[in-house]
Amino acid sequence: MREITKPSTAKCNLDTYTLFLLAEPKYAGCNRLSEILKHVSHDSVNRFLLRERYQPKDLFEEIKPHIQLVGGTLSCDDTVIDKPYSEPNLAELIGYFWSGKHHRIVKGLHLITLYYTDASAKSIPVNYRIYDKREGLTKNDYFRVMITEVLAWGLQPETVTGDAWYSALENLKFLKNREVGFLMGIAKNRKVSTDGKNYTQVQNLEIPDQGLVIHLKNFGRVKVFRRIFKNEAERYYITYLPNSDATEQVSRQEFNESHSIHWGIECYHRALKQLCGVSRFMVRTSEAIKTHIFCSIRAFTKLELMRAEELIENWYELQKNLYLQVAREFILEHLQQKLEVNLHNQSFVNA
């Protein structure tokens, strides 16, 4: 975060921009906020985006008092924020990435997130990275860096979850060395063994509904579960707990619960795009884009805290209710005008 040496006189600040992202469901840009708040110029908004230097730790420090730091589930996943009309040559953070939504390479921004669900079912993003090719890091590198950071910040998750992309051997050993359990998807061709000697691909195993204890090559004992999704091939997941006996005792119900918690990060990414304006920026410089992304993620945390405090029933309720009165007045006003016209025409005919 940028250090402030004297009271700020800026007309656009963090709270103003965060609320703008929550309130404006469609339009983007500095000009739009200037239109809404007539006393704030578009230059003031642009300067705000350019001058601030918010970091993921700033987000964590803000939400830290609201979550239980011990015993939750830490999920990792990534998403592509579509920017089809942006020019990668003019915006360093914009590039071409594989999109699970479109099932092809698309132009956009790649966001990697650590999403924490505590024991009270409160779910909050606690760390993130915008993929930057200039840093020379892979998604797995970001994964280990971000987890190292949140552990240093005081988070003590019981379990880390991720899809098959994040189940690289280096990542699994990284978690094992830190005595953190995990639930990870694995590719169907990963080498496993039931006796620790004869290895085969995991897809060749007969896996009962309650899971199967196996040896993952070059790692050790884990328990594997199989899950079949509608209109998809079967997928495989491995669980590990620091206590080997506990690993063997993981039940199907516990696996289902952990997998359900992990699905929350998919819901988060959807809400971030639909409700928090994460893709609605019209700036090119990396500093301005990072400020916008920070504010968008912060906007989501506001929604989640409101939901946890039962001020709203779900994340989508705020925007839904925000325009009820406007829509109601618009419809009733035009119906009234039509009624008056009909009455006038009727009286003219009778005359």
LODRENPA-928257 format. One record per residue: x, y, z of N, C-alpha, C in turn. Coordinates in steps of 0.2 Angstrom, whole numbers, plus 2048, in hexadecimal, padded with zeros to 3 digits. Layout:
REM residues N
XYZXYZXYZ;...
END
This chain:
REM residues 351
8047FA800800800800804806800;80280B7FC8068117FC806815803;80C81780580C81B80B80A82280A;80582480F80382B80E80682F814;80983581280D83981680983F819;8038408157FF8468187F8844816;7F38478197EC8468177EA846810;7E784280D7E58428067E0846804;7E084A7FE7DB84E7FC7D884B7F6;7D98457F47D78427EE7CF8417EF;7CB8427E97C48417E97C283A7E8;7C68367E57C582F7E47CA82B7E8;7C78277EC7CB8237F17C981B7F0;7CC8177F47CB8107F47C380E7F5;7C08117FB7B98107FC7B58127F6;7B68187F47B281B7EE7B28167E8;7B88147E67B880F7E07B68087E2;7B78067E87B47FF7E97AC7FF7E9;7A98057EC7A28057EC79F8067E4;7A380A7E07A180A7D97A18047D6;7A67FF7D77A67F97D47A07F47D6;79E7F57DC7987F27DF7917F47DC;7917FB7DB78B7FE7D97897FE7D2;78F7FF7CE78E7FF7C678E7F87C3;7897F67C17897EF7BE78B7EE7B7;78C7F37B378D7F37AC7937F77A9;7927FD7AB7978027A779E8027AB;7A38047A87AA8047AB7AD80B7AA;7B380B7AD7B78117AB7B78177B0;7BC81B7AF7BC8217B47B78267B2;7B58267AC7B082B7AA7A98297AD;7A88237AD7A18217B07A18237B8;7A68227BB7A68247C27A582B7C3;7A882F7BE7A88367BE7A08387BD;79D8357B97968367B77928357BD;7938307C178F82E7C77908337CC;7978347CE7988397D379B8407CF;7978447CE79884A7CA79E84E7CD;79F84E7D37A58527D67AB84F7D5;7AC8487D37B28457D27B38457CA;7B98477C87BB8477C17BE8407BF;7BD83F7B87C08397B67C88387B7;7CB83E7B77D283F7B87D483D7C0;7CF83E7C47D083D7CB7D08357CC;7CB8327C97CB82B7C97D18277C6;7D382A7C07D98277BD7DF8287C1;7E082E7C47E682F7C97E582A7CF;7E08287D17DF8237D77E281D7D5;7DF81A7CF7E28147CC7E98147CB;7EC8197C97F38197C77F881A7CD;7F581E7D27FA81F7D87FA81A7DD;7F58167DE7F58127E47F980B7E3;7FB8087E88008027E87FD7FD7EC;7F77FB7EC7F47F67F07F77EF7EF;7F87EB7F47FB7E57F47F67E07F7;7F77D97F57F37D47F87F37D47FF;7F87D68027F87D680A7F47DB80D;7F37E18097EE7E680B7E77E380C;7E57DF8077DF7DC8077DE7D780D;7E47D380E7E47CE8147E37D281A;7E77D781B7E77DB8227E07DE823;7DC7E081E7D67E381F7D07DD821;7D17D781E7CC7D281F7CE7CE825;7D47CE8277D77CA82D7D37CA833;7D07D08357CC7CF83B7C57CC83B;7C37CB8357BC7C88337BC7C0832;7C27BD8327C27B68317C67B2836;7C47AC8377C87A783B7CE7A5838;7D47A783A7DA7A58377DD79E837;7DA79A83C7DC79383D7D778E83B;7D97898377D57838367D0783830;7D178882B7CD7898267CF785820;7CC78681A7CE7838147D178980F;7D778880C7DA78D8087D978A801;7D678D7FC7D578A7F57D978F7F0;7DC78B7EB7DF78F7E67DC78E7DF;7DB7937DB7D97927D57DA7987D1;7DA7987CA7DB79E7C67D579F7C1;7D57A57BE7D07A67BA7D27AB7B5;7D07AB7AF7D17B07AA7CC7B67A9;7CE7BC7AA7C97C27A97CA7C47A2;7C47C379F7C47C47977C57CC796;7C97CD7927CA7D478F7CB7D4787;7C67D27847C77D077D7C97D6778;7C87DC77B7C97E27777CF7E6779;7D37E377E7D97E67807DF7E477C;7E47E877C7EA7E77787F07E577C;7F27DF77C7F77DD7807FE7E177F;7FF7E47798057E87788057EE77C;7FF7F077E7FE7F67827FD7F5789;7FB7EF78B7FA7EE7927FE7E8794;8037E87998077E379A8047DD79D;7FF7DE7A17FC7D97A57F67D57A1;7F57D779B7F07D47967F47CF792;7F17C97917F57C478D7F07BF78B;7F27B97887EE7B47867EF7AE78A;7E97AC78D7E97A67927E47A1790;7E579B7927E07967927DA797796;7D47977947CE7987987CA792798;7C879079E7C478A7A07BD78B79E;7BB79279E7B479479C7B3793794;7B87967917B77967897BA78F786;7BE78C78A7C27867877C6788782;7C978D7827CE78F77D7D2795780;7D779777C7DC79D77E7D87A377D;7D87A77827D47AE7817D97B4783;7D77B97817DB7BF7837D87C278A;7DC7C378F7DA7C67957DF7C679A;7DD7C67A07E27C77A67E17C17AA;7E67BE7AD7E67B87B17E77B97B8;7E27B77BC7E27B87C37E27B27C7;7E77B17CB7E87AB7D07E67AD7D7;7E27A97DA7DF7AB7E07E07A67E6;7E17A87EC7E07A37F27DA7A67F5;7D57A17F67CF7A27F97CE79E7FF;7CD7A28057CC79E80B7C579E80E;7C47988107BD7978147BF79581B;7BC7998207BE7978277B879282A;7B97918307B578C8337AD78E834;7AC7958337A57978337A279882C;7A67958277A47958207A479C81D;7A87A18207A97A781D7AF7A6818;7AE7A98127B37A780C7B57AE809;7BC7AF8097BF7B58077C57B4803;7C67B87FE7CD7B77FB7D27BA7FF;7D87B78007DD7B98057E47BB802;7E47B97FB7EA7BA7F87E97B97F0;7ED7BD7EC7EC7BC7E57F27BF7E1;7F27BD7DB7F77BF7D67F47C07D0;7F67C57CC7F57C67C57FB7C47C1;7FA7BF7BD7FF7BC7B98037C17B5;8097C27B680E7C77B38137C37B0;8137C27A98197BF7A68207C17A7;8207C87A98277CB7AA82A7C87B1;8267C57B58297C27BB82C7BB7BA;82A7B87B482D7B17B382B7AC7B7;8257AC7BA8227A77BF81C7A37BC;81C79D7BE8167997BC8107997C1;80A7977BF8057967C48077937CA;80B78D7C980D7897CF81278D7D4;8167927D081A7967D481679B7D8;81179E7D580D7A37D980979F7DF;8077997DD8047957E28087947E9;80E7927E88137927EE8147987F1;81579D7ED8177A47F08117A77F4;80B7A67F18057A97F58047A57FB;80579E7FB80379B80180979C807;80F79D80481479F8098127A680C;8107AA80880E7B180B8087B0810;8037AD80F7FD7AD8137FF7A981A;8037A48198067A181F80A7A6824;80E7AA8208127AF82480D7B4827;8087B58248037BB8267FF7B882C;7FF7B282E7FB7AF8347F67AA832;7F47A982C7EF7A482A7F279D82B;7ED79982E7EF7928307EA78D82D;7EA78C8277E47888247E6781826;7E077D8267E17768277E2772821;7DF77481B7DF7718157E077680F;7E477480A7E47788047E17747FF;7DD7777FA7DA7747F57DC7777EE;7DC7737E97DD7767E27DB7707DD;7DB7737D77DA76E7D17E076B7CF;7E07667CA7E67627C87EC7667C6;7EB76D7C47F07717C27F57727C7;7F27737CD7F67747D37F976E7D7;7F87687D47FA7627D88017607D5;8057647D380C7637D18107607D7;81475C7D68187587DC81B75D7E0;81E7637DD8217687E181C76B7E6;81676C7E38117707E880F76B7ED;80E7657EC80C7607F181175F7F7;81875F7F581D75E7FA81E7657FD;81C76A7FA81C7717FD817771803;81176F80280C76E80780E76980D;81076480B81275E80F817761814;81C76481282276781681F76C81B;81A76F81981777481E811771822;81176B82280C76782680576A825;80376B81E7FC76D81D7F9768818;7F376681A7EF7618167ED764810;7EB75F80B7E87628057E375D802;7DF7607FD7DB75C7F97DC75F7F2;7DF75B7ED7E175D7E77DF7597E1;7DD75C7DC7DB7587D67E27557D3;7E17507D07E774D7CC7E574A7C5;7EA74B7C17E97487BA7E87417BA;7E473E7B57E27377B57E87337B4;7EE7367B17F47327AF7F97327B5;7F87357BB7FD7357C07FE72E7C2;80572D7C48077267C68067257CD;80271F7CE80171E7D58027167D6;8027147DD80370D7DE7FF70B7E4;7FC7057E47F87037EA7FD6FF7EF;8036FD7ED8086FA7F180E6FD7F2;80F7037EF8157077EF81B7047EB;8197007E681E6FD7E281C6FD7DA;8166FA7D98146FA7D280F7007D0;8127047CC80E70B7CB80A70A7C4;80570D7C480070E7BF7FD7157BF;7F97167B97F671D7B97F071C7BE;7EE7227C17E87217C67E271F7C2;7E17217BC7DB71F7B87DA7177B8;7DF7147B97DF70C7B87DD7097BF;7DC70D7C47DA70A7CA7D37097CB;7D17047CF7CA7037D17C97077D8;7C670C7D87C67117DE7BF7107E1;7BE70E7E77B770D7EA7B57147EC;7AE7147ED7AB71B7EF7AE71E7F5;7B171A7FA7B471D8007BB71F7FF;7BE71E7F97C57207F77C971A7F8;7D071C7F67D57167F67DB7197F8;7DF7167FD7E57197FF7EA7167FA;7EF71A7F87F37197F37FA71C7F4;7FF71A7F080571E7F08067227EA;8077297EB80872D7E580F72D7E4;81172C7DE81872B7DC81C7317DE;8227307E28267357E482373A7E9;81E7387EC81B73C7F28197387F8;8157337F781372F7FD80C72D7FD;80A72B8038037298047FE72E804;7F972D8007F37327FF7ED72E7FE;7E77317FF7E172D7FD7DE7307F7;7DC72C7F27D972F7EC7D172D7EC;7CE7327E97C77327E87C57337E1;7C07307DE7BE7317D77B77357D7;7B67397D37B073D7D37AE73D7CB;7A773C7CA7A573C7C37A07427C3;7A17477BE79D74D7BD79974C7B7;79374F7B778F74F7B17927517AB;79174D7A679474F79F79B74F79F;79F74D7A47A674D7A47A97467A6;7AF7467A47B37407A67B47407AD;7B673A7B07B773A7B77BD73E7B9;7BD7407BF7C37447C27C67407C8;7CC7427CA7CF73E7CF7D27447D4;7D27427DB7D47477E07D87437E5;7DD7467E87E17437ED7E07477F3;7E07447F97E07477FF7E6745803;7E874A8077EE74980C7ED74D812;7EF7498187EF74D81E7F674B821;7F97508257FF74F82880074882C;7FA74682F7FA7408327F873A82E;7FC73682C7FB7318277F572D829;7F472B82F7EE7278317E872B830;7E87328317E273682F7E1736828;7E67368247E573681D7E173081B;7E272A81D7DE72481C7D772481E;7D67288237CF7288267CB72E823;7CD73181E7C973681A7C3733817;7BD7358197B77328167B5735810;7B073280C7AD7358067A973B808;7A673B80E7A27418107A7747811;7AD7468147B274B8157B574D80E;7B674980A7B874B8037B374F800;7AD74D8007A87517FD7A7758800;7A87598067A775F80A7AD764808;7B37618077B97658057B97677FE;7B67627FA7B57647F37B07697F2;7AB7697F67A576E7F67A87757F8;7AC7757FD7B077B7FF7B477E7F9;7B877A7F67BC77C7F17B877F7EB;7B277D7EA7AE77F7E47AC7877E6;7AD7897EC7AB7907ED7B07957EA;7B67937E87BA7977E47B87997DD;7B47947DA7B17947D47AB7997D4;7A87997D97A279E7DA7A57A57DC;7AA7A57DF7AD7AC7E07B07AF7DA;7B37AB7D67B57AE7CF7AF7B07CB;7AA7AD7CB7A47AF7C87A17B57CA;7A07B67D179E7BC7D47A27C27D3;7A97C17D37AE7C67D27AD7C97CB;7AB7C57C67AA7C77BF7A37CB7BE;79E7C87C27977CA7C17957D07C5;7987D07CB7967D57D079B7DA7D2;7A17D97D17A77DE7D37AB7E17CE;7A87E17C87AB7E47C27B37E37C1;7B57DD7C27BC7DC7C27BF7DC7BA;7BB7DB7B57BD7DC7AE7BB7E37AC;7B87E77AF7B67EE7AD7BB7F37AE;7C17F27AC7C67F87AC7C87FA7A5;7C98017A57CB80379E7D180779F;7D68047A27DD8077A37E28027A0;7E880479F7ED80079C7F37FE7A0;7F58037A47FB8037A87FA7FD7AE;7FF7FA7AF7FF7F47B47FD7F77BB;7FF7FC7BD7FD7FF7C47F68007C4;7F38037BF7EC8057BF7E87FE7BF;7EA7FA7BB7E67F37BB7E67F07C2;7EC7F07C57ED7EC7CB7E87F07D1;7E87F67D07E47FA7D57DC7F87D4;7DA7F87CE7D47F67CC7D27EF7CF;7D77EA7CD7D57E37CF7D57E37D7;7D97E67DB7D97E67E27D27E97E4;7D07EE7E17C97F17E47C47EC7E2;7C47E97DC7BF7E47DB7BF7DE7E0;7C57DB7E17C57D67E67C27D87ED;7C47DF7EF7C27E27F57BB7E27F5;7B87E47EF7B07E57EF7AD7DE7F0;7B07D97EE7AD7D27F07AD7D17F7;7B37D27FA7B37D18027AE7D5805;7AC7DB8037A67DF8067A07DB805;79F7D87FF7997D47FF7997CE803;79E7CA80479E7C480879D7C680F;7A07CB8127A07CD8197987CF81A;7957D381578E7D481678A7CE816;78B7C98127887C38127897BF819;78F7BF81B7907BC82278D7BF828;78C7C68277887C982C7817CA82B;77F7C68267777C58247747CC822;7787D18207757D781D7737D5816;7757D18137727CE80C7727C780D;76E7C480976D7BC8097737B9805;7747BC7FF77A7BA7FB77D7BF7F7;7837BE7F47877C37F17837C77EB;77E7C47E877A7C77E37757CC7E5;7737CB7EB76D7CF7EE76E7D77ED;7747D97EF7767E07EF7747E47E9;7777E17E37767E57DD76E7E47DA;76C7DE7DC7657DD7DA7607E27DE;7617E37E475D7E87E875E7EF7E6;7657F07E47677F77E37637FB7DE;7607F77D975C7FA7D37557F97D3;7537F57D974B7F47D97477FA7D9;7497FF7DD7458057DD7458097D7;74B80A7D474C80D7CD74780A7C8;7488037C87448007C273C8007C4;73B8007CA7348017CC7318077CA;73480D7CC7328137CA7328157C3;7378127BF7378137B873080F7B5;72F8097B77298067B47238097B6;72280B7BC71C80E7BF71B8157BB;7208197BB71F81F7B771D81F7B0;72081A7AD71E8197A67178167A5;7158127AA70E80F7AA7098157AB;70B8197B070681F7B27068247AC;70B8257A870B8297A270682679D;70782079C70381C7976FB81D799;6FA81C79F6F381C7A26F08237A1;6F48287A26F282F7A16F083179A;6F582E7956F382F78E6ED82C78C;6EC82578E6E682278D6E082578F;6E08287956DA82C7986D9832794;6DE8357926DD83B78E6DA83A787;6DD8347846DA83377E6D383077E;6D182D7846CA82B7856C5831786;6C883678A6C383C78B6C3840785;6C883F7806C784377A6C2840775;6C28397756BD8357716B6837774;6B583777A6AE83877D6AC83F77C;6B184377C6AE84A77A6AC84B773;
END
